[in-house]
Amino acid sequence: MEKPSIFQRLMSYLLGTDKKLYHKVNIDREVVDEILQIAQEAYPNEFAALLEGKITGGVLHIDGLLFLPGETSDKGAVMNIFMRSLVDEGIGSVHSHPGYDGSPSDADLHFFSKNGLFHLIIAQPYTLDSISAYNSFGELIDFKVI
């Protein structure tokens, strides 16, 4: 992921979103291990959770998962997003797909655009290599496990 241009930084500052700019994503190993385990245990149903973390110095660091009440099935997962704390800015989300395609659906893209900055989809066989990361526009982005 490349650093934002001067124009992007200026616009972010003017719009008040400058504290949400990032050019690198790090995810704690424990968080990834938990995602892998939950996806495997939930199969054939999907699971969904919110990502916890913060942006410091242009680096988005994911350090936890937040589970909200909701419903899951082999067709999808729904979180009661309105139950999120008012002080929680919402870094993003993670959910599983019961098949081998980690591409976001139209519903996923709609959710991404309204809820957070960074999103993960894990597909079968539920390994690190089957995790895809997306920004709020549904564009693939890289991440590093630390």
N, C-alpha and C positions, 0 to 999 in steps of 0.2 A: 504494500500500500504506500503510495507516495504522499509526501507532505502537502498540505493545502497550499495553494498559491497565495500570493499577497492579496489578490482580489478576494479570494475566498475568506481569508482571515479578516480582511476589512469588513466584508459583508456580515460575517459572523459576529464581529464586534458590534456593528451597528444594529443588528437584529437581536443582540443579547444572547446569542447561542455560542459564543466563543468558548465557554467553559465545557462545551460538548464536542469540541473538535478533537479527533484522535487520528493518528497515523499508524498506530501499531496496537495489536491486541495480544495480551498475555492471559492465559487461563491456568489457574492452579491445577496441578495434577490431581489433587483430591476431588475437585469439582468434576473433572473429566471422568475419573473412575466411578464417581457416583452416577453420572449420566449413563455410562455404559451399563452399570449394574441395573439401574432402574429400567432402562429400555429393554434389557433382556428379560427381566422379571415381568414387565407389563405385557410383553408380546403374548397374544396377537393384538392386544389393545394398544393404542397410542398412550403416551404420557405427555404432560406439559408442565412447565415450571417457569418462573421468572428468574432472570440472572441478576445477581447482586454484584456490585463492584463500583469502581470509581475511575475517573480520568485524572491523571496527574502527569504534567509535563508532556501532554500529547499521547500518552500511553493509556489505553483502556485496560484495566486489570480486573478480570472476573475472579471473584473469590468466594462465591457462594450461590446457593439455589434457594428460592423462596417458593413454597408450594401454597397455592390458593385453592379453596374449595372449587369443585367443578365436576365435570362428567367426562368419562372416557369410553371409547368403544373401538372396534376395529375399523371404523369409518372416520374417526376424528377424536379430538380432545378439546374441551371447552373449559376455560378458567373464568371464574367470576371476577373479572378484572376490577370491577368497581369496589371490591373488598381490599384493594391495595391501599396502603397507608397514604394519606394526603401528602406526607413529607417525602415519600419515596418517589424519586424522579424516574424510575424505570429504565434501567440500563438496557434490558432486552429480554429475550425469551429463548427457551429450548423446548423442542418437542420431537417425538419420534414418529417415523412413518413405518407401518408394518411391512412394507415392500422394500425393494432394492433401489428405489428412486428417492434421492434426497433433495430433489428440486422443489421449490415452493409452489403450492397451488395458488389459485387466484385468491382464495380465502386467506392463505398465509401472507401473501403480498399485501392485502388490505390490512391485516393485523400488524405486519411489520411497519407499515407507513404511519400507524397511529400509536404504536406502543414501543418506544425505546429506540436505541441506536444500533444494536447488534443482536443477531439472532442465529441460533444453531438449529439444524435439523439433522437428526441421526436416523439413518436407514439401516436395514439389514445388511450385513450380519452383526450390526451393533458393535463395531470396533472403532478405534481412533480414525482409521482410514475412511470410515463411512460417515463421518461427521462433516457436514458442509456448513460454512459460515456465510452470513449475508448481512449487508447494511440495511438501513431502513427503506432503501429503494429496491431491495431484492437483488442487489448486485453481489456476486461472489467476492469474498474478501479472505485474506489469509489470517491465520492466528498461530500462536506458539503456545505449547504446553510447557509450563515451568514447574 
